[in-house]
Amino acid sequence: MAFAVCRPTRLRPQPTQWGHLLTGILARPCGFPSRSTRHIPYRFLTSRQAPFQLPGKRQISTSSSRSADDTRPNWPEGMDPTPRPKLELSDFAKEMLAFFEWVYDPAHIDRWREWKEFAFPTIRKIRRDLDFALSPEVSTLCLKKSHEVFIRARNARLIMSNQIPDMAHDEHKPYCIWYPDLASEDTYRELARRYPDMRYHVGRACAAAGYTSLYKELDLLPEVSIAEEARDNKQGGASIFEHIIRQPVRYKVLNDYTRTANLEDPEAGVHLNGDTAVRSTLSGVVKSNLDPNYEHYFDIQEDGRIGEPSDPSVHQTLEDEHIPLFYSPLPKDLPTTNKDVLIIMAAWEGNIDRYLRLRRPVRIANEISAVIRGIYHHPPFARWIEARLNVLFDRRERKVLRQAIHARFIMCNDLSRIDGEVWGDDLPLVFWWPHFPHENTLRELAWRRPDLKDHVAIACIVANYQEAFDDIRAEPSRRQWEVACQSPNKYYRENVERRAAERDVDLEIPENLEFLRGIPAPWEWRKRYLEFELESSGSGTIPRTLVNTPFVHGDDPAGWEDEWYEPGHLFNDHLQFNVMAWNTYISATDEARKKPGSRYSSEKDFERRRLTSGPYPSSRKNLESHYGPDSTKVGY
């Protein structure tokens, strides 16, 4: 049953990478780039490397490339009638060609944006206004080709208004028929009779409306989304919820992420896992002050979750009653709550079991940044992600995750994956945090990949590997100088400045460079990765609630103008500050959470500490037991 509308994938074009990839796709009959040619522009390929003719390109045979016994005539350029191998494109290659044609045409981007600006408000109005749904304007709209989404919206409105439409095609059957309004029990009963493939949708509506008798008549499998919907209906869903939860085996039929129903082979043995867009959450909308290009993972009404400014935000909070989920084993059946913050924290901490259990089949805001952080800190998590890159993540996500994986293994002193064949874009910029590699690992890395020498030198400065720094002999750079300025060892800064002067290398140091506490001020940094401290300590505040919100990007829907537009980033300040605040909230007592805001930072706090003495401890910390009477450290 088709309850979905296709949407183009938002990707940021990287011409140098995509051009090489497309070259490889077209240059091989199987449609995939070869190991040796996948990153080489076509104009640099030899005749052996590129035996197939690219569309619009002519392969010219010169006399110098022909053997002495070649008796073929010298045909004029482009007129050689000799049969050439036919270019056979795989389905993947055809998909990539279509993708390139779409993504490089700004008109397509504009048309998609215009379509959303028209379609989403129209769909929302159709689902809420019966008169508008039956208007000639909507009738004309529904007659147009590929406008099934409007037909589904109109049919949903008719059902919720107790009118059962004729739906000859599966593409005309709506997914959500229980919001914003509920139909009568008799309407849902007749709908299930006329369209048996919608019985589970009717069962979901019964859970939302509390129609227990009709639910039992339907004789459905114990379905988890219906159970979560019934639990959310605190007024009349208890009996349906209890009926399902008592069953020894439960099933997943409805999928709110894809708006589909798996009637043929439903997944068995599943638990309640927070993967249902329950009715109480459907009033939440995407706010204009958030990322204008953000798309929520739940859109069962197909209206893009747009709404009025007075509507609640689509980003739900995690209630205080569920805070123990952070520091307790997860129950088999998750309670009714938004699990996004739990997902982010599981990835941030590199917790394989919790992340695998909680993650959604589609990506949530900040998730890839959290996964990157988990990889950087936890080698087992890095190995687990590495083995599932192609299964769990898309192409753009895999690039940044490979960088993180390589970084983690370098810090583990393992270079077994790094050789001259590794694509440069897969190599990391930072591989000295949170742990330093051994200095000989850095020597070996510089030997294996000379293109990383500059960053190996930076790692040596941060780790204070002075001999390794000298051995590597990297060309002095502004990046090395910025890091050297932060080192307590003055040798590095003096060395970089001296060698730059000797080699006439311009370090591009501004004349009016501002210094703060002896080092260049933070606002002078070129790149975040050049700072010694790469993770924020937070702002020392208790937030009012725990909620995961997306980072605000620019107005370009493809992110072409946004330097930092990546699916995830190690230096996601937005996420770092959020997680630090969440940790403060989790750490705080129930009483402390009642007073959100800055901790120990008000004027009264400063005045209290300045004018009064702290309380005398009833049991003093005995430092001598640790260091001895002569203050000499012992026992460690």
C-alpha positions in Angstrom: 0.0 0.0 0.0 1.5 3.3 -1.0 1.0 6.0 1.5 4.2 8.0 0.7 5.2 11.0 -1.3 8.7 11.1 -2.7 11.0 13.9 -1.8 14.4 14.8 -3.2 17.3 14.2 -0.9 19.0 17.3 0.3 22.7 17.0 -0.5 25.4 19.6 -0.6 27.3 19.4 -3.9 31.0 18.7 -3.8 31.9 19.1 -7.4 35.5 17.8 -7.1 34.4 14.7 -5.4 31.2 14.1 -7.4 32.9 14.7 -10.7 35.5 12.1 -9.9 32.8 9.7 -8.8 30.7 10.2 -11.9 33.8 9.7 -14.0 34.4 6.4 -12.5 30.8 5.3 -12.8 30.8 6.1 -16.5 34.3 4.8 -17.2 33.4 1.2 -16.2 30.8 -1.1 -17.9 29.5 -2.3 -14.5 28.7 1.3 -13.5 31.0 1.5 -10.5 34.4 3.3 -10.3 37.5 1.1 -10.2 39.9 1.3 -7.3 42.6 2.9 -9.4 40.6 5.4 -11.3 37.7 6.4 -9.1 39.2 9.7 -8.0 41.0 10.8 -11.2 39.4 13.3 -13.5 38.6 11.9 -16.9 41.0 14.2 -18.7 43.9 12.6 -16.8 42.9 9.0 -17.6 45.0 7.0 -20.0 43.5 5.0 -22.8 43.8 1.9 -20.8 42.1 3.4 -17.8 39.2 4.9 -19.8 38.3 2.4 -22.5 34.7 3.5 -22.8 33.5 6.7 -24.5 31.8 9.3 -22.3 28.7 11.0 -23.7 29.7 14.1 -25.5 33.4 13.2 -25.5 35.3 11.8 -28.5 38.2 9.5 -28.0 40.9 10.4 -30.5 43.5 7.9 -31.6 46.9 9.3 -32.5 49.5 7.7 -34.7 52.0 7.6 -31.9 49.6 5.3 -29.9 49.2 2.8 -32.8 51.3 -0.2 -33.4 53.5 -0.8 -36.5 51.2 -3.6 -37.8 48.0 -1.5 -37.4 46.7 -1.3 -41.0 43.5 0.7 -40.1 43.1 3.9 -42.3 43.6 7.3 -40.7 40.1 8.4 -40.6 39.3 12.1 -40.0 38.7 13.1 -36.4 35.4 11.8 -35.2 34.7 9.8 -38.4 36.2 6.4 -37.6 33.5 3.9 -38.2 35.2 1.2 -36.2 32.6 -0.3 -33.7 33.2 0.8 -30.2 32.2 -1.0 -27.0 28.7 0.0 -26.1 28.4 2.0 -22.9 26.2 0.0 -20.6 25.1 1.9 -17.5 24.0 0.1 -14.4 20.9 1.1 -12.5 23.2 2.8 -9.9 24.9 4.8 -12.7 21.6 5.9 -14.1 20.5 6.9 -10.7 23.6 9.0 -10.2 23.2 10.6 -13.6 19.7 11.6 -12.8 20.8 12.9 -9.4 23.6 15.0 -11.0 21.1 16.4 -13.5 18.8 17.4 -10.6 21.2 18.7 -8.1 23.2 20.9 -10.4 20.2 22.7 -11.8 19.2 25.5 -9.4 15.8 25.6 -11.1 15.1 22.2 -9.6 15.9 23.5 -6.1 13.7 26.5 -6.6 10.8 24.4 -8.0 11.0 22.0 -5.0 11.0 24.9 -2.6 8.1 26.5 -4.4 6.2 23.2 -4.4 6.6 22.9 -0.7 5.5 26.5 -0.1 2.3 25.8 -2.0 1.6 22.1 -1.2 2.1 21.9 2.5 -0.3 24.7 3.5 -2.8 23.4 0.9 -2.6 19.9 2.3 -3.0 21.2 5.9 -6.1 23.2 4.9 -7.6 20.3 3.0 -7.3 18.1 6.1 -8.9 20.7 8.3 -11.6 22.2 6.2 -14.3 20.0 4.5 -15.7 22.9 2.4 -12.2 23.6 1.0 -11.6 19.9 0.5 -14.8 19.7 -1.7 -14.1 23.0 -3.5 -13.6 23.1 -7.3 -10.1 24.4 -6.6 -9.1 21.2 -4.8 -11.0 19.0 -7.3 -9.0 20.6 -10.2 -5.8 20.1 -8.2 -6.6 16.4 -7.6 -7.1 15.8 -11.4 -3.5 16.8 -12.2 -0.9 14.2 -12.8 1.2 13.1 -9.8 -1.0 14.9 -7.4 -2.0 11.9 -5.3 -0.9 13.6 -2.1 -3.8 16.0 -2.5 -6.2 13.2 -3.2 -5.0 11.4 0.0 -5.5 14.6 2.0 -9.0 15.1 0.7 -9.9 11.5 1.3 -8.6 11.7 4.9 -10.8 14.8 5.4 -13.9 13.0 4.0 -13.3 10.0 6.3 -12.9 12.2 9.4 -16.2 13.9 8.3 -17.9 10.5 8.2 -17.9 10.3 4.4 -16.2 7.3 2.9 -14.8 8.1 -0.5 -14.2 5.8 -3.5 -10.5 4.9 -3.5 -9.8 2.7 -6.5 -6.0 3.0 -6.2 -3.7 2.4 -3.2 -2.0 5.7 -3.9 -5.3 7.4 -3.0 -5.6 5.9 0.5 -4.5 8.2 3.3 -2.3 7.0 6.1 -3.5 9.1 9.0 -7.3 9.1 9.4 -7.5 10.1 13.1 -6.1 13.7 13.1 -7.1 16.5 13.4 -10.5 14.9 13.9 -12.0 11.5 14.7 -14.7 9.9 12.7 -17.6 8.0 14.2 -17.2 4.3 15.2 -19.7 3.3 12.4 -17.7 5.2 9.8 -14.5 3.4 10.8 -16.4 0.1 10.8 -17.7 0.6 7.3 -14.2 1.8 6.1 -12.6 -1.4 7.3 -15.4 -3.5 5.6 -14.9 -1.7 2.2 -11.1 -1.5 2.4 -9.8 -4.5 4.3 -6.2 -3.4 3.7 -6.9 -0.3 5.9 -8.0 -2.4 9.0 -4.8 -1.5 10.9 -5.3 2.2 10.2 -8.8 1.8 11.5 -7.4 -0.1 14.6 -5.1 2.9 15.2 -8.0 5.2 14.9 -9.9 3.1 17.5 -7.0 3.4 19.9 -7.0 7.2 19.4 -10.8 7.4 19.9 -11.3 4.7 22.5 -13.5 2.5 20.3 -12.8 -0.7 22.1 -15.7 -2.7 20.7 -14.7 -2.0 17.1 -11.1 -2.7 17.8 -12.0 -6.2 19.1 -14.2 -6.8 16.1 -11.3 -6.2 13.7 -9.4 -9.1 15.2 -6.0 -7.6 14.5 -2.5 -8.8 15.5 -1.3 -7.1 18.7 0.3 -4.2 16.9 2.8 -1.9 18.8 1.9 1.4 17.2 -1.8 0.8 18.1 -0.6 0.0 21.7 1.4 3.2 21.9 -1.6 5.2 20.5 -3.9 3.6 23.0 -1.5 4.3 25.9 -1.3 8.0 24.8 -5.2 8.1 24.9 -5.4 8.4 28.7 -9.2 9.0 28.5 -10.3 5.8 26.7 -7.4 3.8 25.4 -6.6 1.8 28.5 -8.5 -1.4 27.6 -7.0 -1.6 24.1 -3.5 -1.0 25.5 -3.9 -3.7 28.2 -5.3 -6.1 25.6 -2.2 -5.7 23.4 0.4 -5.6 26.2 -0.8 -8.9 27.6 -0.1 -10.7 24.4 3.1 -12.9 24.5 4.1 -11.7 21.0 3.6 -8.3 19.5 3.9 -7.2 15.9 4.9 -4.1 13.9 2.6 -3.5 10.9 2.3 0.3 10.7 5.4 2.4 10.0 4.9 6.1 10.8 8.3 7.0 9.3 7.4 5.7 5.8 3.6 5.9 6.1 3.3 2.3 5.1 1.5 -0.9 6.3 3.3 -4.2 6.1 0.4 -6.6 5.9 2.2 -9.5 4.2 5.1 -10.0 6.6 4.9 -8.0 9.8 7.8 -8.0 12.1 7.2 -10.2 15.1 8.6 -10.0 18.7 8.8 -6.2 18.9 8.4 -4.0 21.9 7.1 -0.5 22.4 10.1 1.6 21.3 8.8 5.2 20.9 8.5 4.9 17.1 4.9 6.1 16.9 3.7 9.6 16.1 0.9 9.5 18.7 -2.0 11.8 18.4 -1.1 14.1 21.3 2.1 15.1 19.4 0.6 15.9 16.0 -0.1 19.5 16.9 3.6 20.2 17.0 4.9 22.2 14.0 8.2 23.2 12.6 8.9 26.8 13.7 10.2 29.3 11.3 13.0 30.4 13.7 14.5 27.0 13.4 16.3 25.6 10.4 14.0 26.6 7.5 15.0 23.4 5.7 14.5 21.1 8.6 12.2 18.1 7.9 10.8 16.2 10.8 11.1 12.4 10.8 7.3 12.0 11.4 5.0 13.5 8.8 2.0 11.2 8.8 -0.3 14.0 7.6 2.0 14.8 4.7 1.9 18.5 5.4 5.5 19.0 6.3 4.5 19.7 10.0 3.8 23.3 9.2 1.4 25.4 11.3 0.7 28.6 13.0 3.1 30.6 15.2 0.9 29.8 18.2 1.2 26.1 17.7 3.6 24.1 19.9 7.0 23.2 18.5 7.5 19.9 16.8 10.6 19.4 19.1 9.2 17.7 22.2 10.7 17.7 25.6 11.7 14.8 27.7 9.6 14.9 30.9 11.2 14.9 34.3 9.6 11.6 35.2 11.7 9.9 32.5 15.1 11.3 33.5 16.0 8.0 35.2 16.1 6.5 31.8 19.5 8.1 31.4 21.0 6.2 34.3 18.9 3.0 34.4 18.7 0.0 32.1 16.1 0.6 29.4 12.8 -1.2 30.0 11.6 -3.6 27.4 8.7 -1.2 26.6 9.7 2.4 26.5 7.3 4.8 28.2 5.4 7.4 26.1 7.9 10.1 25.6 10.2 11.6 23.0 13.4 9.6 22.9 15.5 12.0 20.8 17.6 13.2 23.7 18.1 9.6 24.7 19.3 8.8 21.2 21.8 11.7 21.2 23.2 10.8 24.6 23.6 7.1 23.6 25.6 8.1 20.5 27.5 10.8 22.4 28.6 8.2 25.0 29.4 5.6 22.4 26.9 3.2 24.0 26.3 0.5 21.4 23.4 -1.3 23.0 21.4 1.8 23.8 22.1 3.5 20.5 21.1 0.4 18.5 17.9 0.0 20.6 16.9 3.7 20.5 17.9 4.9 17.1 15.3 5.8 14.5 15.4 4.4 10.9 15.8 8.0 9.8 18.3 10.5 11.1 17.4 13.0 13.8 18.9 16.5 14.3 22.5 16.4 15.7 22.7 12.6 15.5 25.7 12.3 13.2 27.6 14.9 15.3 26.9 12.8 18.4 28.0 9.6 16.6 31.2 11.3 15.6 31.9 12.2 19.2 31.1 8.7 20.3 33.5 7.3 17.7 36.3 9.7 18.8 36.0 8.6 22.4 35.2 4.9 22.2 37.2 2.4 20.0 34.5 -0.4 20.4 31.8 2.0 19.1 34.1 3.0 16.2 34.5 -0.7 15.3 30.8 -1.2 15.5 30.0 1.8 13.3 32.7 0.9 10.8 31.1 -2.6 10.2 27.7 -1.0 9.6 28.6 2.2 7.6 26.9 1.0 4.4 23.8 -0.3 6.2 23.0 2.5 8.6 24.2 5.7 6.9 24.0 7.4 3.6 26.9 8.5 1.3 27.4 12.0 2.8 27.2 10.6 6.4 29.7 7.9 5.6 32.4 10.4 4.6 32.5 12.3 7.9 32.1 9.0 9.9 35.1 7.5 8.1 37.1 10.5 9.1 36.2 10.0 12.7 36.9 6.2 12.5 40.4 6.8 11.1 41.0 9.4 13.8 40.0 7.0 16.5 42.2 4.2 15.2 45.2 6.6 14.8 44.8 7.5 18.4 44.8 3.8 19.2 48.1 3.6 17.4 46.7 1.5 14.6 47.5 2.5 11.0 46.5 -0.8 9.4 43.8 0.9 7.4 45.9 3.8 6.1 47.9 3.5 3.0 48.4 5.4 -0.2 45.0 4.2 -1.6 42.9 5.8 1.1 40.8 8.7 -0.4 42.1 12.0 1.0 38.6 13.2 1.9 38.3 10.1 4.2 41.3 11.2 6.3 40.7 13.3 9.5 42.0 16.7 10.4 42.1 16.0 14.2 43.7 12.8 15.5 45.2 14.0 18.8 42.0 14.4 20.8 40.8 13.1 23.2 44.0 10.9 23.3 47.5 11.4 21.9 48.9 8.8 19.5 52.4 7.5 20.3 55.1 9.7 18.7 56.3 6.8 16.6 52.7 6.3 15.3 52.8 9.9 14.1 56.2 9.4 12.5 54.8 6.4 10.6 51.7 8.3 9.6 53.7 11.2 8.2 55.8 8.6 6.2 52.7 6.8 4.9 50.7 9.9 4.1 53.0 12.9 3.3 49.8 14.9 2.6 49.1 14.7 6.3 52.5 16.1 7.4 51.1 19.5 8.4 48.5 18.0 10.7 51.0 15.4 12.1 53.2 18.3 13.0 50.2 19.9 14.8 49.6 16.7 16.7 53.3 16.7 17.8 52.9 20.3 19.1 49.8 19.5 21.0 51.3 16.3 22.5 54.7 18.0 23.0 56.6 15.5 21.0 59.5 17.8 20.2 61.9 15.2 18.7 59.1 13.8 16.4 58.2 17.3 15.4 61.8 17.9 14.3 62.0 14.5 12.5 58.9 15.1 10.5 60.2 18.4 9.0 56.8 19.6 7.9 56.7 22.9 5.9 55.9 25.7 8.4 52.3 26.9 8.2 49.9 29.3 9.8 48.1 26.4 11.4 51.2 25.1 13.1 51.9 28.7 14.3 48.4 29.1 15.8 48.7 25.8 17.7 52.3 26.6 18.8 51.1 29.9 20.3 49.0 27.8 22.8 51.8 25.4 23.8 53.6 26.0 27.1 56.7 24.9 25.2 58.0 28.1 23.5 60.2 26.0 21.2 57.5 25.3 18.7 56.5 28.9 18.1 60.1 30.0 17.8 60.8 27.0 15.5 57.9 27.7 13.1 58.6 31.4 12.9 62.3 30.9 12.3 61.8 28.3 9.6 59.1 30.3 7.9 61.4 33.3 7.7 64.3 31.1 6.4 62.0 29.7 3.7 60.2 32.9 2.9 56.8 31.3 4.0 54.1 33.8 4.7 52.3 32.8 7.9 49.6 35.4 7.2 49.7 36.7 10.8 47.6 39.9 11.0 49.5 43.0 12.1 46.9 43.8 14.8 46.4 40.3 16.1 44.8 40.4 19.5 46.2 38.2 22.2 44.3 37.0 25.2 46.2 35.5 28.2 49.4 35.3 26.1 47.9 33.5 23.1 45.9 34.7 20.1 42.3 35.5 21.1 39.7 32.8 20.2 38.0 35.0 17.6 41.3 35.1 15.7 41.4 31.3 15.0 41.0 30.2 11.4 39.7 26.8 12.3 38.1 25.3 15.4 40.3 22.2 15.3 43.4 24.4 16.1 42.2 25.0 19.6 43.7 22.9 22.4 40.3 22.5 24.1 38.0 21.0 21.6 35.0 20.3 23.8 33.0 23.0 25.6 32.5 22.8 29.3 29.1 24.4 29.0 27.7 27.5 30.4 27.0 26.3 33.9 23.2 26.5 33.6 20.3 24.2 34.3 18.0 24.2 31.3 14.2 24.4 31.8 13.7 21.2 29.8 15.6 18.6 27.8 14.9 19.0 24.1 16.9 18.3 21.0 16.7 21.1 18.5 18.5 21.4 15.1 21.3 23.8 14.4 20.2 26.8 12.4 21.7 26.7 8.9 21.6 29.3 6.1 18.6 29.8 3.9 20.1 27.8 1.0 18.1 24.5 0.9 21.1 22.6 -0.4 23.5 24.2 2.0 25.7 25.4 -0.8 26.5 28.7 0.9 27.0 27.3 4.3 30.6 26.5 5.0 29.7 24.1 7.9 26.9 22.3 6.2 27.7 18.7 6.9 25.6 15.9 8.1 27.6 16.0 11.3 30.7 17.7 12.8 33.1 17.1 15.6 32.9 20.8 16.5 29.1 21.1 16.7 28.9 23.9 19.2 25.2 23.8 19.3 25.2 20.1 20.3 28.1 20.5 22.7 26.4 23.2 24.7 23.1 21.2 24.7 24.8 18.1 26.0 26.6 19.9 28.7 23.3 21.5 29.8 21.6 18.1 29.7 24.3 16.6 31.8 23.8 19.4 34.4 20.1 18.7 34.3 20.7 14.9 34.8 23.1 15.5 37.6 21.0 18.0 39.5 18.7 16.9 42.3 14.9 17.2 41.9 15.0 20.3 44.1 17.8 21.9 42.1 15.9 21.4 38.8 13.1 23.6 40.1 15.5 26.6 39.8 16.6 26.6 36.2 19.2 29.2 35.0 22.8 30.0 35.7 24.5 28.2 38.5 26.7 30.1 41.0 27.0 33.1 38.6 24.6 35.7 39.8 25.7 39.0 41.4 24.4 37.7 44.7 26.6 34.6 44.4 29.7 36.7 43.8 28.8 39.0 46.7 28.1 36.1 49.0 31.5 34.5 48.3 33.3 37.9 48.6 31.7 39.0 51.9 31.1 35.8 53.8 33.1 32.7 54.7 32.1 29.3 53.6 30.7 26.8 56.0 33.2 25.0 58.2 33.2 21.3 57.1 32.2 18.8 59.8 34.7 16.3 58.3 37.7 17.9 56.7 39.6 16.4 53.8 42.9 15.1 55.1 45.4 15.9 52.4 48.3 14.5 54.4 46.8 11.0 54.0 47.4 11.4 50.3 50.6 13.3 50.1 52.4 12.8 53.4 53.4 15.4 56.0 56.2 16.8 53.8 53.7 17.3 50.9 55.6 14.7 48.9 53.1 12.7 46.8 53.1 9.1 47.9 51.2 6.0 47.0 50.6 6.9 43.3 
